[in-house]
Amino acid sequence: MKYILGLAVAALSLCASPTSTSAKTRAPIITANSAGSSFDTAIIVPARTETAGVRYEHEYIRTHYPRSRPLGQRLTNHGGKPYDIMFFATADGKQQAIYFDISRYFGRF
């Protein structure tokens, strides 16, 4: 788990500076204190079932990071709560990780 967390931190630090693409096409950069950048700022998934929760996570990334492509996913626990960490590449190739608090739906089908 420390390895994955370290990888997520490294991925986030690599994308801390904005690119020169136009504001219209630039995806927001996840910074240290932005929503979804850590367990403390994880995006709370408002779904009640696994299917709806997974759909919400993917839609959130598609909406906030258009033309991104998935790189992987990690299910983990922190502070007694389950989290999904989604890894993806933005349209301009920057690698990102975003944290989702899945405690409202995890284990509910």
Buried (B, 14 or more C-beta within 10 A) or exposed (E): EEEBBEBBBEBBEEBEEEBEEEEEEBBEBBEEEEBBBBBEBBBEBEBEEBEBBBEBBEEBBEEBBEEBEEEEBBEBEBEEBBBBBBBBBBBBEBBBBBBBBBBBBBEEE
